Amino acid sequence: MPAKINRQMVIAGIPQDRLEVSHYAMSEAPVSELGENQTLVRTLLISMDPVSRTRITGAPGGLQIGDVMPSSGIGQVVASRHPDFTEGQIVECQTGWQDYSVHGPEALSTFARLGPLTHHLSLYGVSGLTGYFGMAEAGGPNPGETVLVSAAGGAVGHIAGQVAKIRGARVVGIVSSQEKADWLTGTLGYDAAIDRRAGPLSGAIKQACPDGVDLYFDNVGGEMLETALTRMKDHGRIVICGYASQYDTQTPATATRGVPSVVLYKRLRIDGYVVMDYYDQKQTARGQLAAWLEADKLKLSIDLLEGLERAPEGFVGLFNGENRGKRMIQVAEEE
Ligand SMILES: NC(=O)c1ccc[n+]([C@@H]2O[C@H](COP(=O)([O-])OP(=O)(O)OC[C@H]3O[C@@H](n4cnc5c(N)ncnc54)[C@H](OP(=O)(O)O)[C@@H]3O)[C@@H](O)[C@H]2O)c1
């Protein structure tokens, strides 16, 4: 039988500054034979995660030209030499941007189905859980508080914002277009939304949060964090979930400049937050998210592009704010 061909999207160039579609190229390789205990997985869905951009700097230990772009995803077992995995099973793993991947048992996980696979890569996966725990647990908004969320229409942000709404807070989102801002207020139920490209951010936050911000859920870092600091109430809290504004560059900003003085005089609390710290409560969170979805208290937005060849365009688009909700690539259909 001829060997299966594996299409792979590989790194074709290291960006000097911003990532472009031309930094990727499609190549083909035969699918390797399975070793003892190994499992062959056919990729169904791949996750678009902005932080992966930080691995394409050309630095030793990072991605190099010819490497397959790494990514988590969901796939279906095609063949296995391990007793725990059988043909047709659905698994989560590091699929990478390719049609097939080979894994040992420790690199594969199965899950109880709560809905379509797209829900498992979004709401019940890392993004949804990050929004849920980041807001419900790390942030802990109280009824009536003003909560500001950056990248508020993204995979994590659109869940975090809605969790704050469910908890009774007044929620304001920051996004990159008026159209996206209208979607936050019109469809997701945000109380107000700011187009970060429309004008000076400080004035826009002041207008949307006239009494100041109690809780800032930050996905973006950089200047946006510095600006938001000055709009915090005394004793305000900040959850640092990510710093997406610093991913798509070869020269991320490191300076904290005026940050310490603002933190000091406003008596702010800034918490670094990593979703994995809450994984012992994963099943409870999934149950809660499923119940809110079912009751239409929470809306899930999936931004699906079809075809492995669209992965570079889909990924680059994250840094232009093109996505609404969780962006993912459908590589193949479940069989
Ligand atoms: N702490 C954790 O455990 C954890 C786990 C997963 C993800 N994260 C972090 O959560 C954040 C959101 O991730 P995600 O997967 O949900 O991505 P996402 O929000 O779906 O996509 C990234 C968004 O970032 C915004 N953005 C991109 N470049 C920007 C820039 N230069 N300035 C301002 N905003 C910019 C854009 O939103 P707009 O169009 O709305 O401006 C874009 O849609 C990331 O920082 C990620 O690293 C953290």
The ligand as a Tripos MOL2 file, in Angstrom:
@<TRIPOS>MOLECULE
LIG
   48    52     1     0     0
SMALL
NO_CHARGES

@<TRIPOS>ATOM
      1 N1         -3.1360   32.9930   30.9270 N.am      1 LIG1
      2 C1         -3.5320   31.8830   30.3180 C.2       1 LIG1
      3 O1         -3.5920   30.7960   30.8840 O.2       1 LIG1
      4 C2         -3.9160   31.9840   28.8610 C.ar      1 LIG1
      5 C3         -4.4270   30.8710   28.1670 C.ar      1 LIG1
      6 C4         -4.8240   31.0590   26.8310 C.ar      1 LIG1
      7 C5         -4.6820   32.3090   26.2080 C.ar      1 LIG1
      8 N2         -4.1360   33.3380   26.9290 N.ar      1 LIG1
      9 C6         -3.9740   34.6850   26.3610 C.3       1 LIG1
     10 O2         -5.2630   35.2400   26.1800 O.3       1 LIG1
     11 C7         -5.1730   36.2620   25.1950 C.3       1 LIG1
     12 C8         -6.2790   36.0640   24.1760 C.3       1 LIG1
     13 O3         -5.9990   34.8490   23.4650 O.3       1 LIG1
     14 P1         -7.0540   34.2720   22.4390 P.3       1 LIG1
     15 O4         -6.6100   32.9150   22.0800 O.co2     1 LIG1
     16 O5         -8.4040   34.4960   22.9580 O.co2     1 LIG1
     17 O6         -6.8220   35.2070   21.1670 O.3       1 LIG1
     18 P2         -7.9000   36.1530   20.5060 P.3       1 LIG1
     19 O7         -8.3040   37.1760   21.5090 O.co2     1 LIG1
     20 O8         -8.9640   35.3220   19.8950 O.co2     1 LIG1
     21 O9         -7.0510   36.8310   19.3330 O.3       1 LIG1
     22 C9         -6.1040   37.7930   19.6120 C.3       1 LIG1
     23 C10        -6.7470   39.1980   19.7130 C.3       1 LIG1
     24 O10        -5.7970   40.0650   20.2610 O.3       1 LIG1
     25 C11        -6.0500   41.3830   19.8300 C.3       1 LIG1
     26 N3         -4.8010   41.9520   19.3480 N.ar      1 LIG1
     27 C12        -3.9300   41.4140   18.4670 C.ar      1 LIG1
     28 N4         -2.8950   42.2390   18.2750 N.ar      1 LIG1
     29 C13        -3.1230   43.3280   19.0610 C.ar      1 LIG1
     30 C14        -2.4200   44.5350   19.3010 C.ar      1 LIG1
     31 N5         -1.2440   44.8060   18.6910 N.pl3     1 LIG1
     32 N6         -2.9470   45.4180   20.1590 N.ar      1 LIG1
     33 C15        -4.1220   45.1730   20.7780 C.ar      1 LIG1
     34 N7         -4.8360   44.0500   20.5840 N.ar      1 LIG1
     35 C16        -4.3340   43.1380   19.7390 C.ar      1 LIG1
     36 C17        -7.0800   41.3020   18.7020 C.3       1 LIG1
     37 O11        -8.3380   41.6930   19.2600 O.3       1 LIG1
     38 P3         -9.1630   43.0070   18.8300 P.3       1 LIG1
     39 O12        -9.5020   42.8980   17.4060 O.co2     1 LIG1
     40 O13       -10.3860   42.8360   19.6610 O.co2     1 LIG1
     41 O14        -8.3980   44.1950   19.1830 O.co2     1 LIG1
     42 C18        -7.1420   39.8080   18.3870 C.3       1 LIG1
     43 O15        -8.3970   39.4180   17.9360 O.3       1 LIG1
     44 C19        -3.7820   36.1640   24.5860 C.3       1 LIG1
     45 O16        -2.9660   37.1370   25.1750 O.3       1 LIG1
     46 C20        -3.3360   34.7750   24.9860 C.3       1 LIG1
     47 O17        -1.9520   34.6260   25.0150 O.3       1 LIG1
     48 C21        -3.7590   33.1890   28.2280 C.ar      1 LIG1
@<TRIPOS>BOND
     1     1     2 1
     2     2     3 2
     3     2     4 1
     4     4     5 ar
     5     4    48 ar
     6     5     6 ar
     7     6     7 ar
     8     7     8 ar
     9     8     9 1
    10     8    48 ar
    11     9    10 1
    12     9    46 1
    13    10    11 1
    14    11    12 1
    15    11    44 1
    16    12    13 1
    17    13    14 1
    18    14    15 2
    19    14    16 1
    20    14    17 1
    21    17    18 1
    22    18    19 2
    23    18    20 1
    24    18    21 1
    25    21    22 1
    26    22    23 1
    27    23    24 1
    28    23    42 1
    29    24    25 1
    30    25    26 1
    31    25    36 1
    32    26    27 ar
    33    26    35 ar
    34    27    28 ar
    35    28    29 ar
    36    29    30 ar
    37    29    35 ar
    38    30    31 1
    39    30    32 ar
    40    32    33 ar
    41    33    34 ar
    42    34    35 ar
    43    36    37 1
    44    36    42 1
    45    37    38 1
    46    38    39 2
    47    38    40 1
    48    38    41 1
    49    42    43 1
    50    44    45 1
    51    44    46 1
    52    46    47 1
@<TRIPOS>SUBSTRUCTURE
     1 LIG1         1 GROUP 0 **** ****
